[in-house]
Amino acid sequence: MATKVVMEALSPTMEEGRLVKWLKNEGDQIKNGETLAEVETDKAIMELVARGEGVLRKRLLNENDAAPVGQLIAVIAPPDENIDALVSSAGSAAAAPAAPAAPAAASAGATQEKVASGAPPAPPTARPAAPPAPSAAPSGNGGGRMRSSPLARRMASENGLDLQGVQGSGPGGRIIKRDIEAAVASGSVKQQPTAGRFVPAGEDYRDAPLTQIRKTIARRLSESIGPIPTFYLTAEFDMERVAEMRAAMAAMGDEFKVSFNDIVLKAVATALAQHPEVNAHWLGDKIRYFNRVHLGMAVAIEDGLITPVIFDADQKRMSEISRESRELAKRARERKLKPEEYTGSTFSVSNLGMFGIDQFTAIINPPEVGILAVGALEEKPVVVDGALAHRKRMRVTMSCDHRVVDGALGARFLQTLRRLIENPLMLVY
């Protein structure tokens, strides 16, 4: 019995996926649970696994092409089973006008299913999808296509390495991160030509297709900045005591080192626990107030932005937040986050202070009702007790959904946040 391999909803918000790389060729024997391909979702690069056993008889989607959730992209079947009807139906579906993609939540059933294809094939009404074009990836041993992880390919591209000269040490000879690191360190692998990488010779511009994450960012921003009545509140905090506490903690040993951002995250989570009216979601016909604080932390990645979540952040010690935020940021940049690690936030924080931005406004991530934009730490001349002094200062701007958060409520939240940050020992318990 044949198994239909469809584009699965690999994240809660995924509506279509881009097939990054086939890991199995037509004719390969497939076992249940084996990885068939790498798929770029709206958030990360995920593995698409087989839900049946047999031979990979047909691949219906080329590498780097996108397909909506639920579309047939391959067929697994016994070697003697007739799959012409399945292939023809896939070609007909591809030729038909594209229907709007169903929301990921409604696509839970869009998984691979076994079908009986023993019936005589129906007359084809359209050409089947063309077989995948030969991969541009270099050949490995035995003339087969060289296998490499997404991170390894990105690292090779960043370092200008030709993968053909890299020996893979992963399963089945797959090139992985440590192989690229070794090749860079040894300098034994030839460099790829980089001329024209961004502007090819003789051309005035370069068109780049949208990645899945960039498509999602564009859609989510259009859902936010237009429909949500947003206003902004800006405040400036004194950071002298935070700097003193951070230095004292660092002097106690590496395990106590925290960043300014870690302290801000802890302070925001604590303030949200005291102001549940801000720790909320707008759901159209109701407002949901959360009793737990799940803090989204905006992280810039190569293709855009992703917001991993620190769950129950108000209940965690500063050192725990520090370790978790570093690990989440690292895995976000490597595109290794699991869907449950970047969904479920109740409020978000975006920090551009490390880029020297002193103040900015961030766009609310619906259905959340607020986001805090954190600027750079600066030393400024200010008046303290009637005398001029140099103090470390930091500006924050809170974007508020006016349907839930009015001016007075937002101001009270920032007052609490100021008290916590300017008296940081209140955060250590």
C-alpha positions in Angstrom: 0.0 0.0 0.0 1.4 3.4 -1.0 2.1 6.2 1.5 1.4 9.7 0.4 4.2 12.1 1.6 2.6 15.6 2.0 4.0 18.9 3.1 3.3 18.7 6.9 2.5 21.6 9.2 5.8 21.4 11.1 5.1 24.5 13.1 1.8 25.9 14.6 1.7 28.9 12.2 3.1 27.2 9.1 1.0 27.6 5.9 3.6 26.5 3.4 7.1 25.1 3.5 10.1 25.3 1.2 11.9 22.1 0.5 15.6 22.9 1.3 17.1 19.5 0.5 16.1 15.9 -0.3 18.0 13.5 1.9 16.6 10.4 0.0 16.7 9.7 -3.7 14.1 8.0 -5.8 14.6 4.2 -5.5 16.0 4.4 -2.0 14.5 1.9 0.6 12.6 3.9 3.2 11.9 2.9 6.8 9.2 4.4 9.0 10.7 7.4 10.9 13.6 8.0 8.6 14.3 11.6 7.6 13.2 12.2 4.0 14.0 15.9 3.6 14.8 19.2 5.3 12.0 21.8 5.1 12.1 25.5 5.9 9.1 26.5 7.9 8.1 30.0 8.8 10.4 29.8 11.8 13.1 27.2 11.4 14.5 24.4 9.3 12.8 21.1 10.3 13.2 17.5 9.3 10.3 15.8 7.4 10.2 12.1 8.3 8.6 9.1 6.6 5.3 7.8 8.0 5.4 4.6 6.1 7.8 2.0 4.7 8.7 1.0 1.1 10.6 2.5 -1.8 10.7 6.2 -2.5 9.1 5.9 -5.9 8.5 9.5 -6.8 9.6 13.0 -5.7 7.1 15.6 -6.8 8.8 18.8 -5.4 12.1 20.2 -6.4 14.6 21.5 -3.9 14.2 25.2 -3.1 10.5 25.1 -4.2 7.7 25.8 -1.8 4.4 23.9 -1.4 1.3 24.6 0.8 0.6 22.4 3.8 -1.2 19.3 2.7 0.2 19.2 -0.9 1.5 15.8 -2.1 5.3 16.0 -2.5 6.4 12.4 -2.8 5.1 8.8 -2.9 6.5 5.8 -0.9 5.2 2.4 -2.2 6.3 -1.2 -2.8 8.4 -1.5 -6.0 5.7 -3.3 -7.9 2.7 -1.1 -7.0 1.1 1.1 -9.6 1.3 4.8 -8.5 0.3 6.4 -11.8 -3.0 7.6 -10.4 -1.4 9.3 -7.5 1.2 11.0 -9.6 -1.4 12.2 -12.1 -3.6 13.6 -9.4 -0.6 15.5 -8.0 0.0 16.9 -11.4 -3.6 18.0 -11.7 -3.5 19.6 -8.3 -0.4 21.5 -9.2 -2.0 22.8 -12.4 -5.2 24.0 -10.7 -5.5 27.6 -9.4 -3.9 27.8 -6.0 -6.4 28.0 -3.2 -5.7 30.0 0.0 -3.6 28.0 2.4 -5.5 26.7 5.4 -4.3 27.9 8.8 -1.8 25.5 10.4 -4.3 24.8 13.3 -6.7 23.5 10.7 -4.1 21.4 9.0 -3.5 19.0 11.9 -4.7 16.2 9.6 -2.3 17.1 6.8 0.1 14.2 7.5 1.3 11.4 5.4 -1.5 8.8 4.8 -1.5 5.4 3.3 -3.7 4.9 0.3 -4.7 2.0 -1.9 -3.6 2.7 -5.4 -4.3 -0.7 -7.0 -7.1 0.7 -9.1 -6.5 1.3 -12.7 -4.9 4.7 -13.2 -7.2 7.5 -14.3 -6.3 9.2 -17.6 -3.9 12.0 -16.8 -5.4 15.4 -17.1 -2.1 17.3 -16.7 1.5 16.6 -16.8 2.9 15.2 -13.6 5.2 17.4 -11.7 8.6 17.5 -13.2 11.3 15.4 -11.6 13.7 17.3 -9.4 16.4 19.1 -11.2 19.9 17.9 -10.6 21.2 19.3 -7.3 23.9 21.9 -7.4 25.4 20.4 -4.3 28.8 18.8 -4.9 29.1 15.1 -5.3 30.3 12.9 -2.5 32.0 9.5 -2.6 30.7 7.1 -5.2 29.2 9.9 -7.3 26.2 10.4 -5.0 25.0 13.8 -3.8 27.0 15.1 -0.9 24.9 15.3 2.3 25.3 18.2 4.7 23.4 19.8 7.5 21.7 23.3 7.1 24.1 24.8 9.6 27.1 23.3 7.9 26.0 24.8 4.5 25.4 28.2 6.0 28.9 28.1 7.7 30.5 27.0 4.5 28.8 29.9 2.6 29.8 32.4 5.3 33.4 31.2 5.1 33.5 30.9 1.3 34.3 27.1 1.4 33.7 24.6 -1.3 31.9 21.7 0.3 33.3 19.3 -2.2 36.6 19.4 -0.4 35.2 18.7 3.0 35.1 15.2 4.5 31.9 14.5 6.4 32.1 12.8 9.8 28.3 12.6 10.5 26.0 9.7 9.9 26.4 8.3 6.4 29.3 10.8 5.7 27.1 13.8 6.3 29.0 17.1 6.6 28.2 18.7 10.0 29.3 21.7 12.0 32.6 20.3 13.3 33.7 19.4 9.8 33.4 23.0 8.6 35.2 24.3 11.7 38.0 21.8 11.1 38.2 22.8 7.4 38.3 26.5 8.3 41.0 26.0 10.9 43.2 23.9 8.6 42.8 26.1 5.6 43.0 23.0 3.4 39.7 23.5 1.5 39.6 25.7 -1.5 37.5 28.9 -1.4 34.5 29.5 -3.5 34.6 32.6 -5.7 32.8 35.4 -4.0 32.8 38.0 -6.8 29.3 38.9 -7.7 27.8 37.2 -4.7 25.5 40.2 -4.0 25.6 42.1 -7.3 26.5 39.9 -10.3 28.8 41.5 -12.8 27.0 43.6 -15.3 23.7 43.7 -13.4 22.2 46.6 -11.6 20.2 44.7 -9.0 19.6 41.2 -7.5 16.1 39.7 -6.8 16.0 37.4 -3.8 13.0 35.1 -3.3 11.2 35.5 0.0 12.1 32.9 2.6 9.3 31.4 4.7 10.3 33.3 7.8 10.3 36.6 5.8 6.9 35.9 4.4 5.6 35.2 7.9 7.2 38.4 9.3 5.5 40.5 6.5 2.1 38.9 7.2 2.4 39.3 11.0 3.4 42.9 10.7 0.5 43.7 8.4 -1.8 42.1 11.0 -0.3 44.3 13.8 0.6 47.8 12.7 -2.6 48.4 10.7 -5.5 46.8 12.7 -4.1 47.4 16.3 -4.6 50.9 17.7 -1.1 51.4 19.2 0.3 54.1 21.4 3.7 54.4 22.9 5.1 55.2 26.3 8.8 56.1 26.8 10.7 56.3 30.1 14.3 56.6 31.1 15.7 54.6 33.9 18.8 55.1 36.1 21.0 52.0 35.7 23.8 52.8 38.3 22.6 50.3 40.8 22.1 47.6 38.1 25.7 48.2 36.9 27.0 47.9 40.5 25.1 44.7 41.2 26.2 43.2 37.9 29.8 43.9 38.7 29.5 42.4 42.2 27.9 39.3 40.8 30.6 38.9 38.1 33.3 39.1 40.9 31.7 36.1 42.6 32.4 33.8 39.6 31.4 32.9 36.1 28.2 31.1 37.3 26.9 34.5 38.6 27.6 36.6 35.5 24.6 38.1 34.0 24.0 40.6 31.2 22.1 43.9 31.5 19.5 42.3 29.2 19.1 39.3 31.6 18.4 41.8 34.4 15.8 43.7 32.3 14.1 40.4 31.4 13.8 39.4 35.0 12.5 42.9 35.9 9.9 42.8 33.1 8.7 39.4 34.1 8.4 40.4 37.8 6.5 43.6 36.8 4.1 41.6 34.6 3.3 39.3 37.5 2.2 42.4 39.4 0.2 43.8 36.5 -1.7 40.9 34.9 -3.8 43.4 33.0 -0.7 43.9 30.7 0.1 40.1 30.6 -2.8 39.4 28.2 -4.0 38.5 24.8 -6.6 40.2 22.7 -8.8 37.5 21.2 -11.4 39.5 19.3 -14.4 38.7 21.4 -12.6 38.5 24.7 -9.5 39.4 26.6 -7.4 36.6 28.1 -5.5 37.5 31.2 -2.6 35.1 32.1 -1.7 34.0 35.5 1.7 32.8 34.3 4.4 35.0 32.7 5.9 33.6 29.4 8.3 36.2 28.2 9.1 36.4 24.5 12.7 37.5 23.7 13.2 38.9 20.2 16.4 37.5 18.5 17.8 38.7 15.2 18.7 35.8 12.8 20.0 35.8 9.3 16.6 35.9 7.6 14.7 38.1 10.0 13.5 37.9 13.6 12.3 35.1 15.9 11.0 35.3 19.4 11.9 32.3 21.6 10.0 32.1 24.9 11.2 31.9 28.5 8.4 30.2 30.2 7.4 31.2 33.8 10.1 33.8 33.7 8.9 35.5 36.9 9.5 32.3 38.8 13.1 31.9 37.6 16.3 33.2 39.2 18.3 35.7 37.2 21.1 33.1 36.6 18.5 30.7 35.2 17.1 33.4 32.8 20.7 34.2 31.8 21.5 30.6 30.9 18.2 30.0 29.2 18.3 33.2 27.1 21.8 32.4 25.9 20.9 28.9 24.9 17.7 30.0 23.2 19.4 32.8 21.3 22.2 30.4 20.1 19.7 27.8 18.9 17.5 30.4 17.3 20.5 31.6 15.2 21.2 28.0 14.2 17.6 27.6 13.2 17.2 24.7 15.7 14.3 25.9 17.8 11.4 23.5 18.3 7.9 25.0 17.7 7.0 24.8 21.4 10.1 27.0 22.1 8.9 30.0 20.1 5.2 29.9 20.7 3.1 30.7 23.7 4.5 34.1 24.8 2.3 36.4 26.8 4.5 39.6 26.4 7.7 40.3 24.5 10.9 42.3 24.9 13.1 43.6 22.0 16.6 44.9 22.8 18.6 46.9 20.3 20.9 48.5 22.9 23.8 46.3 21.8 23.7 48.0 18.4 24.0 51.5 19.9 20.3 52.4 19.4 19.2 54.7 22.2 15.5 54.5 21.6 13.0 52.8 19.2 9.5 51.5 19.0 8.7 47.8 18.5 5.7 46.3 16.7 3.3 44.3 18.9 3.2 40.6 18.2 -0.5 39.7 18.2 -2.4 38.5 20.1 -0.1 40.0 22.8 -1.1 43.5 23.9 2.3 45.0 24.5 6.0 44.9 23.8 8.9 46.6 25.4 11.7 48.1 23.3 15.0 48.5 25.2 17.7 51.0 24.1 21.4 51.3 24.8 23.0 51.9 28.2 24.5 55.4 28.1 26.4 57.6 30.5 24.8 61.0 30.7 25.1 64.2 32.8 22.0 64.4 35.0 21.0 66.3 38.1 21.0 64.2 41.2 20.0 65.8 44.5 20.6 69.2 43.1 24.1 68.5 41.7 25.3 67.6 38.3 26.5 64.0 38.0 27.3 61.4 35.4 25.0 58.4 35.6 24.3 55.3 33.5 20.8 55.7 31.9 18.7 53.5 29.6 15.5 54.4 27.6 12.6 52.0 27.1 9.5 52.4 25.0 6.4 50.3 25.5 4.1 49.7 22.6 0.5 49.3 23.9 -2.6 47.9 22.3 -5.2 50.6 23.3 -8.0 48.1 23.1 -6.7 46.5 26.3 -4.0 48.8 27.8 -4.9 52.4 28.3 -2.4 55.2 29.1 -2.7 55.0 32.9 -2.3 51.2 33.0 0.8 51.4 30.8 2.2 54.2 33.0 1.7 52.2 36.2 3.4 49.2 34.6 6.5 51.3 33.7 6.5 52.8 37.2 6.7 49.3 38.7 9.4 48.4 36.2 11.4 51.5 37.1 11.2 50.7 40.8 12.5 47.2 40.2 15.3 48.2 37.8 16.5 51.1 39.9 16.4 48.9 43.0 17.6 45.7 41.6 18.1 43.9 44.9 14.3 43.5 44.8 14.9 41.0 41.9 17.2 38.8 43.9 15.4 36.4 46.2 
